Amino acid sequence: MTLAYHTPLPADMQAQLGITPPAPLAMADQVRFSELDVLQHVNNAVYMQWFERVRVKYTKIWGLSRSFGGVEGPRIVIRSGTIHYRQEMLLDEDYVVTCGCTAFRNTSFSMYQELWSGGTIRATFQCVLVLLHPDGSGRYAIPDDLKQRFIEVDGAQKET
């Protein structure tokens, strides 16, 4: 199977890679030499860059990005996050990062991300994202249509 890098992977391709159930967004890439540390495995900080790259793509596709469609949207900030490193990554390994909303409130949502390679989860990242007005003056409400998409596409739960 040939992976398409930097392109959202359809559910059937995710299933072929062992990613079940399929994630709302999954994108593939390959480990580069510049991402290695002195021990010749991926530097821990790089995992955060990989998760961020897919998270930013997710916000663009879901219509939250400040650059989406020329419309100024909210500031999106990480309130908290936890990464769990499970297995090292090495040069030239193909990998897939997944992304999806698990829960939401009025102005924030929780996201879960996984890093897959060789049919195994290599790392996970859970975070809470808060939406602020573009000038940072206060909280920005999640639009109702996006809340509905969180429920229907991501399988997220509304929290009270």
TIPA-452381 format. One line per field, with one value per residue: residue number from 1; x, y, z of N, C-alpha, C, O in turn. Coordinates in nm, 3 decimals. Each point is the difference from the previous one (the first is absolute). Last residue first. Layout:
<fikes>
k <- c(NUM;...);
nc1 <- c(X;...);
nc2 <- c(Y;...);
nc3 <- c(Z;...);
cac1 <- c(X;...);
cac2 <- c(Y;...);
cac3 <- c(Z;...);
cc1 <- c(X;...);
cc2 <- c(Y;...);
cc3 <- c(Z;...);
oc1 <- c(X;...);
oc2 <- c(Y;...);
oc3 <- c(Z;...);
</fikes>
This chain:
<fikes>
k <- c(160;159;158;157;156;155;154;153;152;151;150;149;148;147;146;145;144;143;142;141;140;139;138;137;136;135;134;133;132;131;130;129;128;127;126;125;124;123;122;121;120;119;118;117;116;115;114;113;112;111;110;109;108;107;106;105;104;103;102;101;100;99;98;97;96;95;94;93;92;91;90;89;88;87;86;85;84;83;82;81;80;79;78;77;76;75;74;73;72;71;70;69;68;67;66;65;64;63;62;61;60;59;58;57;56;55;54;53;52;51;50;49;48;47;46;45;44;43;42;41;40;39;38;37;36;35;34;33;32;31;30;29;28;27;26;25;24;23;22;21;20;19;18;17;16;15;14;13;12;11;10;9;8;7;6;5;4;3;2;1);
nc1 <- c(-2.154;0.121;-0.012;0.298;0.082;0.228;0.118;-0.371;-0.475;0.035;0.203;-0.277;-0.347;0.180;0.062;-0.398;-0.120;0.406;0.268;0.304;0.336;0.200;0.397;0.258;0.371;-0.053;-0.355;-0.454;-0.124;-0.028;0.325;0.043;0.372;0.122;0.437;0.207;0.449;0.237;0.211;-0.407;-0.099;0.005;0.427;-0.049;-0.310;-0.254;-0.462;-0.356;-0.497;-0.220;-0.476;-0.131;-0.402;-0.201;-0.542;0.093;0.198;0.385;0.157;0.381;0.506;0.371;0.580;0.391;0.453;0.478;0.508;0.539;0.484;0.386;-0.187;-0.173;-0.300;-0.310;-0.276;-0.213;-0.372;-0.155;-0.406;-0.134;-0.397;-0.084;-0.042;-0.302;-0.078;-0.414;-0.262;-0.234;-0.143;0.107;0.063;0.028;0.363;0.432;-0.009;-0.181;-0.247;-0.266;0.180;0.513;0.483;0.262;0.366;0.570;0.381;0.231;0.470;0.548;0.230;0.295;0.565;0.408;0.197;0.432;0.565;0.350;0.367;0.485;0.256;0.432;0.413;0.331;0.092;-0.526;-0.411;-0.291;0.250;-0.020;-0.536;-0.488;-0.553;-0.597;-0.569;-0.521;-0.613;-0.462;-0.444;0.110;-0.087;0.094;0.212;0.380;0.406;0.129;-0.434;-0.455;-0.032;-0.213;-0.554;-0.259;0.184;0.262;0.315;0.484;0.453;0.294;-0.080;0.203;-0.115;0.155);
nc2 <- c(1.923;-0.390;-0.425;-0.257;-0.329;-0.186;0.227;0.244;0.295;0.442;0.523;0.405;0.416;0.517;0.458;0.400;0.473;0.448;0.296;0.431;0.269;0.442;0.313;0.377;-0.097;0.108;-0.330;-0.281;-0.465;-0.524;-0.509;-0.587;-0.434;-0.598;-0.430;-0.439;-0.448;-0.444;-0.371;-0.430;-0.290;-0.287;0.276;0.584;0.528;0.287;0.408;0.278;0.344;0.440;0.373;0.557;0.470;0.403;-0.237;-0.553;-0.525;-0.436;-0.356;0.163;-0.001;-0.205;-0.254;-0.220;-0.390;-0.131;-0.330;0.067;0.002;0.131;0.051;-0.044;-0.285;0.004;0.060;0.612;0.463;0.558;0.439;0.588;0.484;0.436;0.167;0.233;0.371;0.438;0.172;0.243;0.160;-0.086;-0.064;-0.606;-0.292;0.011;-0.048;-0.583;-0.396;-0.453;-0.581;-0.134;0.200;-0.230;-0.461;0.033;0.050;-0.442;-0.306;0.124;-0.117;-0.466;-0.081;0.204;-0.246;-0.388;0.114;0.003;-0.433;-0.224;-0.445;-0.272;-0.184;0.298;0.594;0.290;0.195;0.076;0.134;-0.418;-0.161;-0.280;0.055;-0.107;0.189;-0.049;0.055;0.109;-0.118;-0.546;-0.541;-0.469;-0.300;-0.010;-0.300;0.042;-0.053;0.366;0.538;0.140;0.121;0.529;0.506;0.475;0.482;0.269;0.152;-0.533;-0.561;-0.548;-0.564;-0.593);
nc3 <- c(3.046;-0.553;-0.401;-0.432;-0.503;-0.409;-0.567;-0.407;0.180;0.399;-0.105;-0.300;0.201;0.185;-0.337;-0.129;0.340;0.141;0.377;0.226;0.388;0.392;0.148;-0.028;-0.506;-0.608;-0.365;0.305;0.148;0.283;0.063;0.163;0.193;-0.081;-0.022;-0.357;-0.018;-0.340;-0.136;-0.311;-0.499;-0.377;-0.340;0.074;0.092;0.466;0.109;0.412;0.083;0.376;0.100;0.163;0.090;0.072;0.169;0.214;0.024;-0.225;-0.215;-0.534;-0.285;-0.438;-0.047;-0.380;-0.105;-0.378;-0.084;-0.094;-0.041;0.505;0.498;0.580;0.438;0.441;0.377;0.160;-0.007;0.272;-0.002;0.200;-0.051;-0.049;-0.612;-0.465;-0.469;-0.166;-0.438;-0.388;-0.533;-0.575;-0.465;-0.112;0.410;0.277;0.599;0.210;0.115;-0.360;-0.149;-0.285;0.257;0.454;-0.015;-0.054;0.427;0.293;-0.155;0.148;0.525;0.185;-0.061;0.347;0.484;0.036;0.084;0.483;0.203;-0.306;-0.217;-0.197;0.007;0.430;0.046;-0.185;-0.319;-0.363;-0.544;-0.438;-0.244;-0.175;-0.115;-0.079;-0.039;0.290;0.049;0.384;0.075;0.263;0.153;0.236;-0.044;-0.437;-0.155;-0.603;-0.408;0.087;-0.214;-0.512;-0.122;0.075;-0.299;-0.022;-0.198;0.026;-0.025;-0.145;-0.066;-0.183;-0.126;0.031);
cac1 <- c(-0.070;0.017;-0.014;-0.107;0.028;-0.056;0.103;0.120;-0.028;-0.084;0.073;0.102;-0.071;-0.036;0.122;0.024;-0.089;-0.123;0.007;-0.092;-0.068;-0.032;-0.090;-0.076;0.031;0.087;0.126;-0.022;-0.005;-0.017;-0.094;0.019;-0.119;0.009;-0.133;-0.005;-0.133;-0.018;0.131;-0.005;-0.005;-0.116;0.016;0.103;0.006;0.107;0.085;0.081;0.084;0.046;0.107;-0.022;0.119;0.112;-0.041;-0.086;0.001;-0.101;-0.066;-0.058;-0.144;-0.048;-0.145;-0.051;-0.129;-0.088;-0.126;-0.125;-0.071;0.015;0.132;-0.012;0.082;0.108;-0.011;0.092;0.044;0.053;0.079;0.024;0.078;-0.009;0.000;0.113;-0.014;0.131;0.048;-0.060;0.077;-0.078;0.016;-0.091;-0.096;0.025;-0.005;0.128;0.036;-0.046;-0.122;-0.105;-0.030;-0.075;-0.134;-0.075;-0.024;-0.101;-0.130;-0.023;-0.047;-0.138;-0.085;-0.013;-0.094;-0.134;-0.051;-0.067;-0.132;0.004;-0.068;-0.145;-0.049;-0.018;0.132;0.090;0.065;-0.087;0.007;0.126;0.114;0.101;0.114;0.128;0.125;0.094;0.126;0.108;-0.056;-0.003;0.071;-0.078;-0.143;-0.059;-0.028;0.117;0.110;-0.026;0.030;0.146;0.045;-0.024;-0.138;-0.014;-0.089;-0.134;-0.058;0.042;0.001;-0.062;0.073;-0.085);
cac2 <- c(0.114;0.003;0.134;0.018;0.071;-0.080;-0.042;-0.050;-0.091;-0.113;-0.073;-0.079;-0.111;-0.092;-0.073;-0.097;-0.116;0.008;-0.096;-0.114;-0.003;-0.128;-0.088;0.070;-0.058;0.093;0.026;0.100;0.138;0.099;0.108;0.122;0.083;0.140;0.048;0.135;0.061;0.108;0.037;0.137;0.019;-0.064;-0.145;-0.043;-0.140;-0.015;-0.118;-0.027;-0.118;-0.068;-0.095;-0.139;-0.084;0.074;0.115;0.086;0.146;0.066;-0.099;0.060;0.010;0.115;0.014;0.070;0.067;0.011;0.067;-0.068;-0.051;0.061;0.001;0.009;0.093;-0.072;-0.144;-0.063;-0.131;-0.090;-0.110;-0.115;-0.106;0.026;-0.123;-0.020;-0.133;-0.048;0.013;-0.089;-0.004;0.051;0.143;0.073;-0.077;0.027;0.144;0.069;0.081;0.138;0.013;-0.079;0.059;0.124;-0.032;-0.042;0.123;0.077;-0.059;0.012;0.135;0.013;-0.085;0.066;0.112;-0.057;-0.012;0.125;0.009;0.084;0.129;-0.016;-0.046;-0.144;-0.065;0.053;-0.094;-0.019;0.119;-0.001;0.062;0.056;-0.088;0.063;-0.075;0.040;-0.075;0.049;0.107;0.131;0.109;0.053;-0.025;0.108;-0.047;0.028;-0.081;-0.138;-0.007;-0.004;-0.133;-0.104;-0.048;-0.140;-0.079;-0.002;0.134;0.085;0.139;0.104;0.127;0.118);
cac3 <- c(0.063;0.144;0.058;0.097;0.125;0.107;0.095;-0.068;-0.111;0.039;0.104;-0.071;-0.064;0.108;0.033;-0.107;0.013;-0.079;-0.111;0.000;-0.129;-0.061;0.074;0.104;0.130;0.072;-0.071;-0.105;0.046;-0.107;0.034;-0.078;0.005;0.038;0.037;0.056;0.002;0.097;0.053;0.050;0.144;0.061;-0.002;-0.095;-0.039;-0.098;0.006;-0.117;0.020;-0.120;0.028;-0.037;0.002;-0.057;-0.081;0.080;-0.017;0.082;0.085;0.120;0.011;0.075;-0.005;0.118;-0.018;0.116;-0.032;0.029;-0.118;-0.132;-0.061;-0.146;-0.078;-0.069;0.017;-0.094;0.049;-0.103;0.052;-0.086;0.065;0.144;0.079;0.089;0.058;0.043;0.137;0.098;0.125;0.113;0.009;-0.086;-0.079;-0.142;-0.022;-0.017;0.117;-0.010;0.078;-0.064;-0.131;0.022;0.049;-0.119;-0.076;0.074;-0.032;-0.145;-0.031;0.048;-0.084;-0.130;0.019;0.007;-0.136;-0.037;0.060;0.118;-0.009;-0.009;-0.131;0.015;0.001;0.102;0.091;0.116;0.086;0.073;-0.069;0.088;0.022;-0.032;0.004;-0.105;0.012;-0.086;-0.083;0.064;-0.068;-0.111;0.012;0.079;0.134;0.084;-0.053;0.042;0.143;0.010;-0.044;0.101;0.015;-0.042;0.085;-0.058;0.017;0.110;-0.049;0.081;-0.006;0.000);
cc1 <- c(0.087;-0.074;0.014;-0.003;-0.126;0.020;-0.054;0.100;0.124;-0.009;-0.077;0.085;0.099;-0.069;-0.026;0.127;0.025;-0.082;-0.131;0.021;-0.086;-0.084;-0.027;-0.093;-0.083;0.035;0.095;0.135;-0.035;-0.013;-0.003;-0.109;0.034;-0.138;0.014;-0.145;0.012;-0.145;-0.007;0.134;-0.008;-0.009;-0.112;0.013;0.118;0.017;0.105;0.085;0.073;0.088;0.033;0.124;-0.035;0.130;0.116;-0.040;-0.093;0.010;-0.113;-0.071;-0.042;-0.153;-0.045;-0.151;-0.038;-0.127;-0.083;-0.117;-0.126;-0.075;-0.003;0.140;-0.031;0.075;0.117;-0.002;0.085;0.047;0.043;0.090;0.017;0.084;-0.001;-0.015;0.124;-0.025;0.149;0.062;-0.075;0.084;-0.078;0.010;-0.092;-0.101;0.021;-0.020;0.122;0.031;-0.050;-0.134;-0.116;-0.032;-0.081;-0.145;-0.079;-0.034;-0.113;-0.137;-0.033;-0.057;-0.146;-0.091;-0.020;-0.104;-0.141;-0.064;-0.077;-0.143;0.004;-0.064;-0.147;-0.058;-0.009;0.131;0.085;0.061;-0.084;0.007;0.124;0.118;0.103;0.108;0.120;0.133;0.087;0.124;0.104;-0.065;-0.019;0.076;-0.046;-0.151;-0.063;-0.022;0.127;0.112;-0.019;0.044;0.152;0.052;-0.008;-0.145;-0.022;-0.091;-0.139;-0.075;0.033;0.010;-0.077;0.089);
cc2 <- c(0.065;0.120;-0.013;0.145;0.012;0.061;-0.095;-0.059;-0.062;-0.103;-0.127;-0.080;-0.090;-0.124;-0.098;-0.082;-0.104;-0.129;0.010;-0.090;-0.126;0.017;-0.127;-0.089;0.055;-0.050;0.095;0.032;0.091;0.138;0.098;0.100;0.130;0.064;0.144;0.036;0.139;0.047;0.111;0.030;0.148;0.014;-0.073;-0.151;-0.024;-0.149;0.008;-0.124;-0.027;-0.117;-0.076;-0.083;-0.141;-0.082;0.070;0.117;0.065;0.151;0.059;-0.110;0.061;-0.003;0.112;0.017;0.064;0.072;0.005;0.085;-0.081;-0.079;0.059;0.017;-0.007;0.098;-0.077;-0.150;-0.063;-0.128;-0.090;-0.102;-0.114;-0.102;0.039;-0.132;-0.025;-0.136;-0.030;0.019;-0.084;-0.010;0.063;0.151;0.092;-0.071;0.034;0.148;0.088;0.089;0.145;0.019;-0.073;0.071;0.129;-0.029;-0.030;0.130;0.075;-0.054;0.016;0.137;0.011;-0.080;0.077;0.110;-0.060;-0.008;0.126;0.016;0.071;0.138;-0.044;-0.064;-0.151;-0.079;0.072;-0.095;-0.013;0.116;-0.004;0.051;0.072;-0.103;0.088;-0.070;0.041;-0.083;0.060;0.102;0.133;0.114;0.038;-0.020;0.104;-0.045;0.016;-0.093;-0.144;-0.007;-0.013;-0.136;-0.117;-0.045;-0.140;-0.080;0.014;0.134;0.088;0.135;0.104;0.124);
cc3 <- c(0.102;0.058;0.151;0.047;0.085;0.136;0.108;0.099;-0.062;-0.112;0.038;0.099;-0.075;-0.058;0.115;0.025;-0.109;0.010;-0.076;-0.122;-0.002;-0.127;-0.078;0.081;0.115;0.141;0.073;-0.065;-0.117;0.064;-0.115;0.037;-0.071;0.007;0.042;0.024;0.061;-0.007;0.104;0.065;0.035;0.151;0.071;0.009;-0.093;-0.025;-0.110;0.024;-0.131;0.040;-0.127;0.029;-0.046;0.000;-0.070;-0.088;0.099;-0.022;0.083;0.079;0.132;0.004;0.094;-0.018;0.133;-0.040;0.128;-0.049;0.031;-0.107;-0.141;-0.056;-0.149;-0.087;-0.061;0.024;-0.111;0.067;-0.115;0.065;-0.099;0.076;0.148;0.075;0.084;0.062;0.014;0.136;0.102;0.127;0.114;0.007;-0.080;-0.090;-0.148;-0.028;-0.021;0.118;0.006;0.071;-0.067;-0.130;0.018;0.037;-0.127;-0.074;0.071;-0.038;-0.148;-0.035;0.043;-0.092;-0.130;0.014;-0.002;-0.139;-0.042;0.054;0.135;0.007;0.000;-0.126;0.018;-0.002;0.104;0.105;0.127;0.100;0.089;-0.083;0.086;0.027;-0.034;0.021;-0.118;0.029;-0.095;-0.093;0.073;-0.068;0.140;0.001;0.090;0.146;0.085;-0.048;0.049;0.146;0.006;-0.043;0.099;0.020;-0.057;0.093;-0.060;-0.004;0.119;-0.069;0.080;0.000);
oc1 <- c(-0.042;-0.020;-0.068;0.104;-0.113;0.000;0.077;0.053;-0.001;0.025;0.060;0.034;-0.015;0.026;0.053;0.007;-0.005;0.056;-0.107;0.017;0.052;-0.078;0.056;-0.046;0.029;0.068;0.122;0.104;0.021;-0.077;0.103;-0.117;0.097;-0.098;0.092;-0.084;0.093;-0.067;0.087;0.043;0.046;-0.085;0.022;0.004;0.030;0.034;-0.024;0.043;-0.062;0.075;-0.088;0.112;-0.116;0.108;-0.016;-0.006;-0.093;0.103;-0.095;-0.074;0.072;-0.065;0.075;-0.046;0.006;-0.006;0.007;-0.004;-0.061;0.003;-0.108;0.085;-0.054;-0.059;0.046;0.024;-0.051;0.055;-0.083;0.085;-0.078;0.070;0.092;-0.111;0.111;-0.098;0.061;0.071;-0.115;0.064;0.005;-0.094;-0.070;0.012;-0.036;-0.096;0.023;-0.065;-0.104;-0.105;-0.094;-0.102;-0.115;-0.093;-0.092;-0.117;-0.108;-0.073;-0.101;-0.115;-0.089;-0.084;-0.111;-0.107;-0.082;-0.097;-0.121;-0.093;-0.031;0.068;-0.041;-0.027;0.096;0.022;0.047;-0.060;0.013;0.049;-0.011;0.051;0.019;-0.028;-0.013;0.045;-0.046;0.038;-0.033;0.002;-0.105;0.093;0.069;-0.070;-0.016;0.089;0.083;0.041;0.082;0.095;0.051;0.055;0.101;-0.058;-0.028;0.039;-0.042;-0.036;-0.078;0.103;-0.119;0.099);
oc2 <- c(0.098;0.100;-0.081;0.061;-0.011;-0.070;-0.071;-0.109;-0.119;-0.119;-0.106;-0.116;-0.123;-0.112;-0.111;-0.117;-0.120;-0.110;-0.012;0.049;-0.110;0.094;-0.023;0.041;-0.028;0.070;-0.014;-0.013;-0.037;0.020;0.034;-0.035;0.068;-0.052;0.035;-0.008;0.029;-0.016;0.010;-0.071;0.086;-0.063;-0.107;-0.057;0.083;-0.076;0.057;-0.027;-0.003;0.006;-0.036;0.051;-0.041;0.054;0.049;-0.016;-0.062;0.051;-0.070;-0.080;-0.007;-0.027;0.045;0.045;-0.065;0.069;-0.090;0.121;-0.055;-0.123;0.018;0.066;-0.099;0.090;-0.099;-0.045;-0.036;0.002;-0.046;0.033;-0.015;0.035;0.066;-0.042;-0.001;-0.019;-0.064;0.098;0.027;-0.102;0.122;0.068;0.084;0.007;0.108;0.040;0.094;0.103;0.027;0.007;0.063;0.068;0.007;0.036;0.074;0.039;0.017;0.063;0.061;0.012;0.014;0.057;0.046;-0.005;0.036;0.069;-0.005;0.018;-0.058;0.098;-0.081;-0.120;-0.071;-0.081;0.111;-0.025;0.081;-0.017;-0.007;-0.071;0.120;-0.116;0.104;-0.020;0.006;-0.021;0.039;-0.017;0.025;0.056;-0.031;0.039;-0.025;0.018;-0.090;-0.090;-0.051;-0.071;-0.107;-0.073;-0.062;0.022;-0.016;-0.108;0.109;0.050;0.008;0.034;0.024;0.006);
oc3 <- c(0.064;-0.069;0.063;0.021;-0.049;0.101;0.064;-0.021;-0.032;0.021;0.016;-0.026;0.001;0.042;-0.001;-0.038;0.028;0.011;0.060;-0.111;0.020;-0.012;-0.107;0.107;0.116;0.075;-0.011;0.064;-0.116;0.094;-0.058;0.013;0.034;-0.054;0.075;-0.090;0.076;-0.102;0.086;0.091;-0.075;0.063;0.057;0.110;-0.086;0.091;-0.107;0.112;-0.107;0.098;-0.078;0.003;0.001;-0.026;-0.112;-0.122;0.053;-0.044;0.036;-0.057;0.100;-0.101;0.087;-0.105;0.104;-0.101;0.083;0.022;-0.092;-0.004;-0.058;0.060;-0.050;-0.060;0.057;0.112;-0.106;0.110;-0.078;0.083;-0.094;0.095;0.048;0.034;-0.053;0.073;-0.086;0.023;0.032;0.025;0.019;-0.040;0.057;-0.122;-0.044;-0.065;0.075;0.018;0.061;-0.065;-0.048;-0.010;-0.044;-0.073;-0.035;-0.006;-0.057;-0.077;-0.035;-0.042;-0.084;-0.071;-0.028;-0.061;-0.084;-0.028;-0.016;-0.077;0.104;0.032;-0.083;-0.002;-0.030;-0.091;-0.023;0.104;0.091;0.112;0.123;-0.087;-0.014;0.030;-0.064;0.113;-0.114;0.115;-0.112;-0.122;0.060;0.059;0.097;-0.094;0.120;0.084;0.008;0.073;0.077;0.034;0.033;0.082;0.033;0.106;-0.119;0.044;-0.036;-0.106;0.095;-0.056;-0.024;0.073);
</fikes>
